[in-house]
Amino acid sequence: MFDFAAARATMLDSQIRTNDVTDHDIQAAFKKVPRECFVPKAKTALAYSDVHIDLGEGRFMLRPRDFAKMLDAANIASTDVVLNIGCGRGYSVAVLSRLAETVVALEQSEDAVKRATKLLDQCGITNAAVVQSDFRAGAPEHGPFDVIFVGGSVMSVPQTWFDQLANGGRLIVAVNDGPVSRIKIFNKSNDKIGDKTVFDANVPALPGFEVKQEFVL
């Protein structure tokens, strides 16, 4: 039988700690959440690999290194309310729930919401809820949010997301810039938005935010 606990420990040592993610709360969250429970059964052997895992329907589980570094940049506090846009099967929600006070997660289809909710229930997550909404619309009825975490890359950040960010809040997202994605942290202060690039990565697009193909005659 495959030893998932050992694979989880190896992931932590070789993909997270070695990439300068030293926050003990983040490390503990990765150690506790069973990543294998949130991937299709046919892909459980890939659960702890250093790759983005295709979940189907245009959704991906971010590679551990990128996900951990994004969480580290977001500086999530135990009192924060977090919006997770594009949660897939719910793994990101499970990890975020161990760092924040409350997590609201979005998926666009009823089936995706039900699947993620079921998996989170099976893992005993009680401080998170998955709701159905268009990704661009966000979840204004549940905001404002201290942190917005986006589970895929975008060409540009919708104004609706900034509107739902609390003053003092952070939005962490991969923004496509040619062949790479720039992981950017946006900070809101006095209703103004500032940003900085944290690191570069290759993050799959969030559905509806794919790079538009240009045809040249």
Phi, psi and omega in degrees: 000138181294135182268091182292326180297319178293320178296323179295318179294320178295319176303315182298316183286320190262339184246336186252302180299323182286351177253030172067023173267095187257357180297122185292328179292319178294316179300318180295321179296316178295326181289327185275325188277124180283093183304327183296339181284347186249012176244157175304146184304325181291348184241016182298331179294340180267359190306324184249016178283159181274058182217161168281133183259124179287117181265357184090161177059032177076014182249146182225148168268121184296145178301145186306318183300311182293316181299314182296318181292327176293317178298319181298318180292329182287342176052056185285131178259159183293347179260001186281147169257124188244139170253123178252103181273119181078070187269355181061232180273359172109001181300314180299325178296316181299319178290313179301325182296338178273353180251329187249171176284315183216143177234128170251125183243148182243137163222159190266342180247152179298320180297318180295320178297314181296318181295312180296319179299317180298315182293322177293320177299319180296334179266004176073025179279120185244353183249029180219152177219138177256126182236158181266127180195152169296136184300319182295330182285332183070213181218067186300331181291344181253355184270188001286163185247142176284328179221137170241121180247128184249124186272040178177168182273157180225159175282323177207157184269124179297143178299330180302327179290317178297323181298330183268002179271131178289155172298132187090357183275166181232141174240122181246125186203151173270123180250123183293135179218086184069229185281353181235169173250134174265119175282114184245143173249121177258131179245137180251125179219125182053041178065015176247148184251128172240159181212158172211152177274131183264313176196169178257149180204182175235090188255130178300150183289144170290136180307130182093353181238023183294155177295130180281131180281134178251134181252129180247125179273000000 
